[in-house]
Amino acid sequence: MPTIIQTLDKLQMSKFRSSFYLTKKEKAYVAEKGMDTVRRHAADFVRMKLAAPAQPNDGRQTPMHGHPAFKAMHATACCCRGCLYKWYKVRPDRELTEDEQSRIVNLMMAWIERVY
């Protein structure tokens, strides 16, 4: 199983995934709220937008901007069940486990820390 650093490095090789960055406003949000709050928000977004199988609007449920975690979801290919399957072979027809959700949040937060 690849490490978080290896996964982030692989994602950087994708033209699309490597195009994401945090704006000044998003960086200010992270500075103001702190990483713990951003982590809680990221966990909520993963639970609401990814955890359930068969998302009705899969591929369009995650905004491209508006919160640092949304950017992280796209940058880490954790934005929809289709991307989770393509990049990580997580089948879209089953609920994500607590461990999988936690690993996704850890990957997202590592990306945020890297670009912050």
Backbone bond lengths (Angstrom), bond angles and torsions (degrees), N, CA, C in turn:
res aa  C-N    CA-C-N  psi(-1)  N-CA   C-N-CA  omega(-1)  CA-C   N-CA-C  phi
1 M - - - 1.454 - - 1.536 108.49 -
2 P 1.317 117.10 127.45 1.473 119.54 -178.77 1.533 111.79 -68.70
3 T 1.302 115.06 152.51 1.462 120.33 176.51 1.528 109.44 -76.96
4 I 1.310 115.96 169.02 1.467 120.52 176.59 1.527 110.21 -60.16
5 I 1.314 116.99 -42.73 1.472 120.85 -179.52 1.526 110.19 -62.67
6 Q 1.332 117.64 -44.00 1.460 120.73 178.68 1.531 110.85 -62.80
7 T 1.325 116.55 -39.80 1.464 120.40 179.17 1.516 110.54 -65.75
8 L 1.339 117.59 -45.12 1.463 120.26 178.31 1.532 111.09 -61.79
9 D 1.325 116.79 -39.45 1.463 120.56 178.65 1.533 110.73 -64.53
10 K 1.335 117.54 -39.92 1.469 121.19 177.66 1.527 110.59 -64.79
11 L 1.334 116.64 -42.60 1.467 120.71 179.06 1.530 110.99 -62.20
12 Q 1.318 117.02 -33.37 1.474 121.41 179.39 1.525 111.80 -64.75
13 M 1.319 117.38 -19.31 1.459 121.00 179.46 1.531 111.66 -80.06
14 S 1.323 116.86 -11.74 1.459 121.30 176.40 1.527 109.14 -87.19
15 K 1.322 116.41 127.65 1.466 119.95 180.00 1.531 110.79 -58.53
16 F 1.334 116.53 -43.21 1.467 120.54 -178.91 1.526 111.48 -68.40
17 R 1.321 118.01 -51.33 1.479 121.12 -176.63 1.529 111.52 -64.30
18 S 1.309 117.32 -33.95 1.468 120.27 -178.34 1.528 112.77 -79.25
19 S 1.334 117.03 -5.67 1.464 119.57 -178.42 1.529 112.81 -82.34
20 F 1.322 117.75 -8.10 1.464 120.23 -177.81 1.525 111.15 -85.84
21 Y 1.318 115.27 143.44 1.460 122.72 177.42 1.521 107.51 -153.35
22 L 1.320 116.37 164.28 1.463 120.96 176.67 1.527 109.09 -90.68
23 T 1.315 115.80 133.46 1.464 120.72 175.54 1.528 109.46 -74.73
24 K 1.314 116.60 169.97 1.470 120.37 176.06 1.525 110.57 -58.27
25 K 1.323 116.17 -40.83 1.464 120.93 -179.94 1.536 110.92 -63.59
26 E 1.323 117.01 -41.55 1.469 120.65 179.09 1.525 111.18 -69.06
27 K 1.329 116.69 -37.77 1.467 119.63 176.25 1.527 110.30 -64.91
28 A 1.330 116.71 -39.54 1.466 120.63 177.21 1.529 110.36 -63.52
29 Y 1.314 116.46 -37.68 1.467 120.77 177.93 1.528 110.24 -62.04
30 V 1.332 116.66 -45.42 1.463 120.71 178.01 1.523 110.28 -61.69
31 A 1.326 116.79 -43.30 1.465 120.58 -179.98 1.526 111.10 -63.57
32 E 1.314 116.29 -40.95 1.475 120.72 -177.87 1.525 111.84 -72.36
33 K 1.312 117.34 -46.52 1.473 121.36 -174.63 1.520 113.09 -84.19
34 G 1.332 116.66 -31.41 1.455 121.16 -177.52 1.519 112.59 90.10
35 M 1.309 115.08 156.48 1.464 121.59 -177.47 1.526 112.58 -63.92
36 D 1.318 117.88 -34.78 1.469 119.66 -179.57 1.525 111.03 -62.61
37 T 1.323 117.18 -43.03 1.470 120.74 179.12 1.519 110.63 -67.67
38 V 1.324 116.99 -42.58 1.468 120.41 178.41 1.529 109.61 -62.07
39 R 1.329 117.72 -38.91 1.468 122.06 177.43 1.527 110.54 -62.20
40 R 1.316 117.54 -43.63 1.474 120.52 178.11 1.522 110.79 -61.66
41 H 1.340 115.84 -43.39 1.461 119.66 177.67 1.532 110.62 -62.29
42 A 1.324 116.64 -43.77 1.469 121.11 179.74 1.529 110.17 -59.83
43 A 1.313 116.86 -43.73 1.468 120.62 178.77 1.529 111.02 -62.35
44 D 1.324 116.77 -40.37 1.468 120.86 177.15 1.528 110.79 -63.03
45 F 1.332 116.97 -43.84 1.464 120.67 -179.11 1.534 111.06 -64.42
46 V 1.318 116.66 -42.41 1.464 120.54 178.83 1.527 109.72 -62.43
47 R 1.315 116.44 -45.00 1.462 120.64 179.46 1.537 111.32 -62.26
48 M 1.334 116.88 -43.10 1.463 120.80 -176.90 1.526 113.50 -77.50
49 K 1.328 118.03 -35.93 1.456 121.02 -170.04 1.527 114.77 -104.55
50 L 1.335 117.73 -17.09 1.467 119.45 -174.37 1.524 115.53 -125.91
51 A 1.312 117.86 -30.16 1.462 120.65 -167.68 1.524 113.81 -63.06
52 A 1.313 117.60 -40.71 1.460 120.21 -177.63 1.526 110.79 -75.75
53 P 1.323 116.52 146.18 1.471 119.00 175.53 1.531 110.34 -74.31
54 A 1.300 115.50 164.50 1.464 122.61 173.41 1.528 113.00 50.52
55 Q 1.312 116.81 59.52 1.458 120.94 176.17 1.528 108.90 -63.18
56 P 1.334 118.19 129.88 1.467 120.02 -175.91 1.530 113.77 -64.76
57 N 1.312 117.66 -30.09 1.468 120.75 -179.57 1.533 110.04 -118.23
58 D 1.320 115.62 40.64 1.459 120.15 -176.49 1.530 110.35 -56.01
59 G 1.305 114.82 132.60 1.462 121.54 -177.89 1.513 112.75 98.02
60 R 1.340 115.89 -11.55 1.465 119.49 -179.40 1.525 112.28 -133.94
61 Q 1.331 117.93 8.96 1.457 119.50 -175.08 1.526 113.96 -84.42
62 T 1.314 118.19 -13.85 1.461 120.73 -177.03 1.524 110.19 -111.24
63 P 1.344 116.93 118.38 1.473 119.41 177.33 1.529 111.24 -61.16
64 M 1.307 116.14 156.74 1.468 121.49 178.98 1.524 111.93 -84.31
65 H 1.320 117.85 -16.73 1.460 120.71 -179.28 1.527 108.85 -152.88
66 G 1.317 116.12 176.08 1.458 120.87 178.84 1.516 113.16 113.10
67 H 1.324 117.62 -19.21 1.465 121.82 177.28 1.526 107.35 -159.74
68 P 1.331 117.83 142.10 1.465 119.49 179.32 1.536 113.15 -56.09
69 A 1.325 117.08 -33.47 1.463 119.90 -179.55 1.533 111.60 -67.14
70 F 1.318 118.05 -32.41 1.465 120.01 176.84 1.525 110.18 -63.67
71 K 1.328 116.26 -44.54 1.462 120.16 177.13 1.528 110.07 -60.51
72 A 1.338 115.76 -42.77 1.466 120.39 -179.42 1.523 111.03 -63.63
73 M 1.319 117.14 -37.37 1.465 120.20 179.01 1.526 110.41 -60.77
74 H 1.324 116.89 -43.31 1.471 120.40 179.41 1.525 111.13 -72.01
75 A 1.310 117.26 -43.38 1.467 120.96 -177.77 1.526 112.26 -63.58
76 T 1.330 116.65 -29.45 1.467 120.76 -177.91 1.524 112.82 -101.13
77 A 1.323 117.60 7.68 1.475 122.82 -179.81 1.526 111.51 60.42
78 C 1.326 115.19 38.16 1.468 122.09 177.18 1.524 110.20 -119.57
79 C 1.307 115.72 32.23 1.462 121.37 -174.15 1.519 113.07 -91.13
80 C 1.329 117.67 -22.09 1.463 121.01 179.76 1.526 108.36 -156.78
81 R 1.315 115.47 167.63 1.461 119.43 -178.88 1.530 111.26 -67.50
82 G 1.323 116.62 -30.39 1.461 119.55 176.77 1.519 111.98 -62.22
83 C 1.327 116.52 -44.72 1.474 120.46 178.85 1.527 111.01 -69.37
84 L 1.325 117.06 -37.59 1.473 119.71 176.77 1.531 110.21 -59.44
85 Y 1.318 116.03 -39.48 1.465 118.71 179.50 1.531 110.67 -71.19
86 K 1.326 116.31 -46.82 1.466 120.42 -177.31 1.536 111.66 -59.55
87 W 1.327 116.53 -45.14 1.465 120.29 -174.33 1.527 114.23 -89.78
88 Y 1.347 117.05 -32.90 1.466 119.88 -171.11 1.526 113.92 -124.44
89 K 1.354 116.57 0.39 1.469 122.12 179.12 1.529 113.18 59.88
90 V 1.324 116.31 33.23 1.466 121.81 174.77 1.529 106.72 -88.45
91 R 1.319 115.49 112.90 1.467 120.00 -176.68 1.529 111.15 -60.30
92 P 1.329 116.95 136.28 1.466 120.29 -177.49 1.529 114.26 -80.36
93 D 1.323 118.00 -5.54 1.462 120.88 -174.75 1.533 114.05 -94.06
94 R 1.308 116.98 14.00 1.471 120.17 179.02 1.525 111.09 -140.30
95 E 1.304 115.81 157.88 1.469 122.87 178.61 1.531 109.09 -68.06
96 L 1.321 116.36 141.81 1.462 119.90 173.98 1.532 108.84 -73.45
97 T 1.315 116.55 138.67 1.463 120.59 176.94 1.529 109.58 -74.40
98 E 1.307 115.64 164.48 1.477 120.61 175.51 1.526 109.93 -58.26
99 D 1.335 116.42 -40.84 1.468 120.75 -179.91 1.531 110.87 -63.64
100 E 1.314 117.29 -43.76 1.465 120.35 178.36 1.524 110.96 -63.29
101 Q 1.321 116.91 -42.60 1.462 120.01 177.92 1.522 110.58 -61.30
102 S 1.312 116.91 -42.51 1.469 121.78 179.19 1.532 110.88 -63.56
103 R 1.321 117.05 -41.75 1.462 120.62 179.45 1.523 111.28 -65.24
104 I 1.334 116.85 -37.84 1.462 120.70 177.47 1.526 110.04 -64.02
105 V 1.328 116.41 -45.05 1.467 120.67 179.21 1.526 109.74 -62.51
106 N 1.326 117.82 -42.26 1.469 120.62 178.68 1.524 111.21 -60.94
107 L 1.327 116.83 -40.54 1.469 120.71 178.14 1.529 110.51 -65.23
108 M 1.322 116.46 -45.41 1.467 120.51 178.58 1.524 111.35 -59.65
109 M 1.321 116.68 -44.42 1.463 120.45 -178.54 1.527 111.18 -67.52
110 A 1.327 116.71 -35.05 1.471 119.35 176.77 1.527 109.76 -64.26
111 W 1.340 117.21 -39.15 1.461 120.24 177.08 1.535 109.98 -63.94
112 I 1.331 116.77 -46.16 1.470 120.35 179.54 1.525 110.07 -58.55
113 E 1.325 117.16 -45.19 1.466 120.48 179.28 1.524 110.97 -63.02
114 R 1.312 117.07 -37.09 1.468 121.33 -179.11 1.537 111.15 -66.04
115 V 1.324 117.92 -41.32 1.471 120.09 -175.08 1.518 112.96 -94.44
116 Y 1.313 117.38 -8.37 1.471 121.73 -179.41 1.492 109.04 -76.87
